[in-house]
Amino acid sequence: MYSWPLLFAFGFGNLLMLGWLGAAAAPILIHLWNKRRYREVSWAAIEYLLSAMRQNSRRMRLEQWLLLAVRTLLIVLVVLAVAQPFLEQVGMQFAPGQRTLKVLVIDGSYSMGYKPTDRSRFERAKQLARQIVEESLPGDAFTLVLMAAPPSVIVGSPAVEPHDFLEEIDNLKLPHGGGDLPATLAQIENVLAGSGSSGLVQKEVYFLTDLGRNSWVPDLKSAEAAADYRQRLERLAQLASLVVVDLGQTGSENLAVTTLAANESFATTAREVTFAAQVRNFGTQSRNHHLVELHVDGRRVKESYVDVAAGEQAPITFSHRFDAPGDHVVEVLHRLQVEQQRRLAVDPQRARGEQCAFAIQNCVQ
């Protein structure tokens, strides 16, 4: 059994800006330029002044060097700030501290205009989207996709400024049309592929939807279209963690597993590994004694129960000992996800992304 040290990686979100570090040499060049040698002419009246200046020359020289250092450091700090530095822990796919790209997908189909209360499902989806952004960690980035027919990519490039992104959410209007899920998945895949060089290690996709049958059970008219649909789901499951928030029922549970991590930095078959997850209640009603299951390689191995107040999140932990070395997929699912899985009408063993669970993959030795 080996104890692996924690590794940290330091980088910059905008490497091109580091070229401006050359500007830090400007104060030094100006200082050297001002020290050019001039021909000295002795002047009797100035001898008394020079004598007094020599007495304070050491202090003045120290002040000049300090002023030069402050000017140079100020330029360096400004350039480094614009270059967007970040620090992240590496060595495990689910290590904390990684910058995350969060793709928010808001359903814009007809049924989202329904008002079970004083607000429509669409307005509720926008509110939850704002909540996800506001509760994210500094350094996270966001994109926004409207699931419609055809779908629209509202914010395609990762936005790191929450204020501007929240304005895009507020300005979003319900298009009063259908929802094309296969085309939306294609747009999401393009967004994820386009963010490969942004330094965002983790990627999460949030579907804020009422899971309407017309949208979520697409009419795939050919075997080729069905195969393409399943393959895209598999690719998305590999590119990002997928979360589905169901807004379809009045007072619905609207629960989601928002985080999943292992307490150990390295897993072996010699001892049990503890997994910690967070279950978030996006609904307006408290959920008590809610079933949560631990799945390993698609098989349920343990279950537990959790109480989650409305608008809050609750932690839950599981322990598991792997029987064999190799790659293993670990998932935490709650009761509602089994129903969502059936409504998606896909094979859970072939496409794990639609189960709206956070999956981690780790090499066990």
TORLO-850552 format. One line per 8 residues: number of its first residue (from 1); for each residue y, z, x of C-alpha. Coordinates in Angstrom, 2 decimals. Example, Ala and Ser with C-alpha at 12.3 -4.5 7.8 and 13.67 -1.06 7.14 Angstrom:
# TORLO-850552
1 = -4.50,7.80,12.30; -1.06,7.14,13.67
# end
This chain:
# TORLO-850552
1 = 0.00,0.00,0.00; 3.38,-1.00,1.41; 6.81,0.35,0.59; 9.25,-2.54,0.55; 12.91,-1.77,1.36; 15.68,-2.73,-1.00; 17.43,-5.92,0.08; 20.93,-6.91,-0.87
9 = 22.56,-10.31,-0.72; 26.28,-10.92,-0.41; 27.85,-14.22,-1.35; 30.80,-15.99,-2.89; 31.08,-17.80,-6.20; 33.56,-20.34,-4.79; 32.73,-21.15,-1.17; 35.37,-23.88,-0.92
17 = 38.13,-21.31,-1.16; 36.98,-19.75,2.13; 38.58,-22.69,3.91; 41.93,-21.09,3.21; 41.01,-18.26,5.60; 42.61,-20.45,8.25; 45.94,-19.51,6.72; 45.39,-15.98,8.08
25 = 46.24,-17.38,11.53; 49.81,-18.19,10.41; 51.28,-14.70,11.09; 49.63,-14.65,14.52; 50.99,-18.09,15.41; 54.47,-17.10,14.26; 54.25,-13.95,16.38; 53.22,-15.91,19.47
33 = 55.92,-18.52,18.83; 58.60,-15.83,18.75; 57.40,-14.49,22.09; 58.35,-17.66,23.96; 60.02,-17.06,27.32; 63.74,-17.70,27.47; 65.96,-17.80,30.57; 67.50,-14.39,30.93
41 = 71.17,-14.01,31.83; 72.29,-10.61,33.04; 75.20,-9.21,31.04; 76.67,-5.88,32.07; 77.67,-4.82,28.58; 74.12,-5.15,27.30; 72.50,-3.02,30.01; 73.20,0.22,28.12
49 = 71.59,-1.22,24.95; 68.49,-2.36,26.83; 68.10,1.06,28.39; 68.03,2.67,24.95; 65.59,0.06,23.62; 63.12,0.68,26.45; 62.82,4.29,25.37; 61.59,3.19,21.92
57 = 59.66,0.12,23.06; 56.20,1.70,22.62; 56.91,2.76,19.05; 58.43,-0.62,18.19; 55.46,-2.48,19.69; 53.05,-0.39,17.57; 55.08,-1.10,14.44; 55.04,-4.82,15.18
65 = 51.28,-4.88,15.63; 50.77,-2.94,12.40; 53.05,-5.32,10.54; 51.17,-8.30,11.97; 47.80,-6.79,10.93; 49.03,-6.10,7.37; 50.33,-9.64,6.96; 47.07,-11.15,8.23
73 = 44.87,-8.81,6.15; 46.87,-9.58,3.00; 46.16,-13.30,3.33; 42.46,-12.66,4.01; 42.09,-10.40,0.96; 43.79,-12.89,-1.34; 41.48,-15.71,-0.17; 38.35,-13.55,-0.50
81 = 39.35,-12.46,-4.01; 39.80,-16.07,-5.16; 36.43,-16.97,-3.60; 34.74,-14.60,-6.12; 32.58,-12.37,-3.88; 29.49,-10.75,-5.39; 26.75,-8.36,-4.27; 23.27,-8.53,-5.73
89 = 19.89,-6.96,-5.11; 17.14,-9.38,-4.21; 13.39,-9.25,-3.75; 12.39,-9.03,-7.44; 13.19,-11.46,-10.21; 14.34,-8.63,-12.48; 16.34,-6.66,-9.88; 19.52,-5.07,-11.23
97 = 22.89,-6.15,-9.93; 22.32,-9.87,-10.38; 25.01,-11.95,-12.05; 23.79,-13.29,-15.37; 24.54,-16.48,-17.27; 24.44,-15.79,-21.01; 24.15,-18.82,-23.28; 25.25,-17.89,-26.81
105 = 23.84,-20.19,-29.48; 25.40,-19.72,-32.92; 23.67,-21.30,-35.92; 26.06,-23.53,-37.87; 23.74,-24.68,-40.63; 24.49,-24.50,-44.38; 22.78,-21.17,-44.97; 24.95,-19.37,-42.42
113 = 27.84,-19.60,-44.91; 26.05,-17.24,-47.29; 27.86,-13.92,-47.83; 25.38,-11.07,-48.41; 28.31,-8.64,-47.96; 32.04,-9.13,-47.45; 31.31,-11.35,-44.45; 29.21,-14.46,-44.12
121 = 26.24,-14.70,-41.80; 28.31,-17.02,-39.62; 31.07,-14.42,-39.26; 28.44,-11.80,-38.48; 27.01,-14.08,-35.77; 30.47,-14.44,-34.22; 30.91,-10.67,-34.27; 27.60,-10.13,-32.50
129 = 28.51,-12.82,-29.96; 31.72,-10.93,-29.18; 29.74,-7.72,-28.84; 27.36,-9.31,-26.32; 30.29,-10.54,-24.23; 32.20,-7.27,-24.35; 29.15,-5.23,-23.32; 28.20,-7.51,-20.41
137 = 28.65,-6.50,-16.79; 31.58,-7.72,-14.67; 30.66,-10.98,-12.95; 28.52,-12.28,-15.81; 29.34,-15.76,-17.13; 29.05,-17.28,-20.61; 28.54,-20.60,-22.34; 28.69,-21.37,-26.06
145 = 26.61,-23.79,-28.11; 26.92,-24.47,-31.84; 23.59,-25.39,-33.44; 24.49,-28.12,-35.91; 23.53,-31.73,-36.65; 24.43,-32.91,-34.11; 24.86,-29.78,-31.97; 28.09,-29.13,-30.06
153 = 28.53,-27.60,-26.62; 31.75,-25.64,-27.10; 31.83,-24.13,-23.58; 29.53,-25.98,-21.18; 30.70,-24.70,-17.80; 30.04,-20.99,-17.14; 33.12,-19.01,-18.14; 33.77,-15.87,-16.12
161 = 36.94,-14.85,-17.98; 35.86,-12.96,-21.13; 39.29,-13.14,-22.79; 39.40,-16.96,-22.90; 35.75,-17.15,-23.95; 36.29,-14.71,-26.83; 39.08,-16.97,-28.09; 36.59,-19.86,-28.25
169 = 34.27,-17.69,-30.36; 37.12,-16.68,-32.69; 38.16,-20.33,-33.16; 34.64,-21.46,-34.04; 34.36,-22.91,-37.57; 31.29,-23.39,-39.73; 30.67,-27.18,-39.90; 28.87,-27.04,-43.30
177 = 26.00,-29.23,-42.19; 22.40,-28.96,-41.13; 20.97,-27.57,-37.93; 19.09,-29.77,-35.47; 16.95,-27.38,-33.42; 15.27,-29.94,-31.09; 18.65,-31.49,-30.19; 20.13,-28.01,-29.70
185 = 17.33,-27.07,-27.32; 18.05,-30.23,-25.33; 21.72,-29.26,-25.04; 20.78,-25.73,-23.93; 18.49,-27.16,-21.26; 21.34,-29.34,-19.98; 23.67,-26.32,-19.84; 21.12,-24.27,-17.88
193 = 20.41,-27.14,-15.50; 24.14,-27.64,-14.87; 24.59,-24.02,-13.81; 22.13,-24.17,-10.92; 24.78,-24.01,-8.17; 26.96,-21.34,-9.80; 25.31,-18.34,-8.11; 24.11,-16.96,-11.46
201 = 20.56,-15.78,-10.76; 19.52,-14.49,-14.17; 19.84,-16.59,-17.31; 19.64,-15.42,-20.91; 19.86,-17.42,-24.14; 20.84,-15.65,-27.38; 20.11,-17.37,-30.72; 22.31,-15.87,-33.47
209 = 20.75,-17.36,-36.59; 19.36,-16.70,-40.04; 16.12,-18.49,-39.05; 16.46,-20.90,-41.96; 13.31,-22.91,-42.51; 15.10,-26.26,-42.58; 16.37,-25.67,-39.06; 13.64,-23.60,-37.44
217 = 10.68,-25.59,-38.75; 11.83,-29.07,-37.69; 10.28,-32.19,-39.14; 8.66,-33.74,-36.07; 7.63,-37.14,-37.34; 5.41,-38.16,-34.43; 2.96,-36.58,-32.02; 5.22,-37.63,-29.15
225 = 8.19,-35.78,-30.69; 6.05,-32.67,-31.25; 4.81,-32.76,-27.64; 8.36,-33.16,-26.34; 9.50,-30.23,-28.50; 6.78,-27.94,-27.15; 7.38,-28.99,-23.55; 11.10,-28.28,-23.87
233 = 10.33,-24.81,-25.24; 8.09,-24.17,-22.25; 10.77,-25.31,-19.82; 13.38,-23.12,-21.48; 11.03,-20.14,-21.31; 10.77,-20.70,-17.55; 14.52,-21.21,-17.05; 15.77,-18.22,-19.04
241 = 14.92,-15.19,-21.14; 15.28,-16.02,-24.83; 16.49,-13.60,-27.52; 16.53,-14.35,-31.26; 18.72,-12.20,-33.53; 17.76,-12.66,-37.19; 20.72,-12.60,-39.60; 18.75,-13.94,-42.52
249 = 18.28,-10.83,-44.63; 20.71,-8.33,-46.08; 20.33,-5.17,-44.03; 17.78,-6.92,-41.83; 16.53,-5.22,-38.73; 18.30,-7.48,-36.21; 16.53,-5.84,-33.30; 16.16,-7.32,-29.84
257 = 14.70,-6.30,-26.49; 17.77,-6.70,-24.28; 16.47,-5.53,-20.89; 13.11,-5.13,-19.17; 12.64,-3.93,-15.59; 10.02,-2.23,-13.44; 10.80,1.08,-11.79; 8.84,0.04,-8.69
265 = 10.10,-2.64,-6.32; 6.52,-3.73,-5.57; 3.38,-3.63,-7.72; -0.19,-3.11,-6.56; -3.55,-2.70,-8.22; -3.87,0.78,-6.73; -1.56,2.54,-9.14; 0.21,2.21,-12.46
273 = 3.61,0.54,-12.69; 6.24,1.90,-15.07; 8.30,-0.61,-17.10; 11.55,0.42,-18.74; 13.08,-1.55,-21.64; 16.07,-1.25,-23.94; 15.79,-2.01,-27.67; 19.11,-2.92,-29.29
281 = 19.80,-2.53,-33.03; 22.31,-5.21,-34.05; 22.00,-4.26,-37.71; 23.87,-1.82,-39.93; 20.91,0.43,-40.71; 19.09,2.87,-38.45; 15.48,2.02,-37.63; 13.17,4.99,-37.20
289 = 9.61,4.95,-35.91; 9.86,1.26,-35.07; 6.78,-0.24,-33.43; 7.20,-1.66,-29.90; 4.33,-3.26,-27.97; 3.65,-3.99,-24.30; 1.99,-7.36,-23.67; 0.52,-8.41,-20.32
297 = -0.48,-12.05,-19.91; -0.23,-12.56,-23.68; -2.49,-9.61,-24.52; -1.31,-6.42,-26.20; -2.18,-3.47,-23.98; -0.08,-0.58,-25.31; 2.19,0.36,-28.17; 4.79,3.02,-28.87
305 = 7.49,3.88,-31.39; 11.23,4.18,-31.01; 14.17,5.36,-33.13; 17.27,3.16,-32.88; 20.53,4.02,-34.65; 22.67,1.25,-36.16; 24.68,-0.54,-33.50; 23.01,1.46,-30.71
313 = 20.22,0.93,-28.21; 17.31,3.13,-27.24; 15.17,3.21,-24.09; 11.40,2.94,-24.09; 8.94,3.03,-21.20; 5.38,1.82,-20.67; 2.99,2.20,-17.76; 0.28,-0.29,-16.83
321 = -2.19,-0.80,-14.00; -2.96,-4.42,-13.16; -6.66,-5.25,-12.83; -6.27,-8.15,-10.42; -3.72,-9.45,-7.93; -1.65,-12.54,-8.60; 1.15,-13.52,-10.98; 1.36,-11.67,-14.29
329 = 3.73,-12.03,-17.24; 4.89,-8.75,-18.78; 6.59,-8.70,-22.20; 7.90,-6.04,-24.55; 7.85,-7.06,-28.22; 8.88,-5.21,-31.35; 7.46,-5.60,-34.83; 10.01,-8.11,-36.09
337 = 9.20,-10.57,-33.32; 5.71,-11.18,-34.64; 7.22,-12.42,-37.90; 9.75,-14.55,-36.01; 6.96,-16.03,-33.97; 5.18,-17.23,-37.12; 8.41,-18.74,-38.48; 8.87,-20.74,-35.29
345 = 5.50,-22.38,-35.94; 4.52,-22.69,-32.28; 1.60,-21.54,-30.17; 2.63,-18.21,-28.54; 0.30,-18.80,-25.61; 2.00,-22.11,-24.76; 5.64,-21.23,-25.39; 6.66,-17.64,-24.77
353 = 10.37,-18.20,-24.94; 10.53,-18.31,-28.72; 9.12,-14.77,-28.93; 12.61,-13.52,-28.05; 11.26,-11.15,-25.40; 12.42,-10.57,-21.87; 9.62,-11.65,-19.53; 9.20,-10.69,-15.91
361 = 6.84,-12.23,-13.39; 5.74,-10.39,-10.28; 3.17,-10.95,-7.59; 0.66,-8.06,-7.63; -1.27,-7.31,-4.46
# end
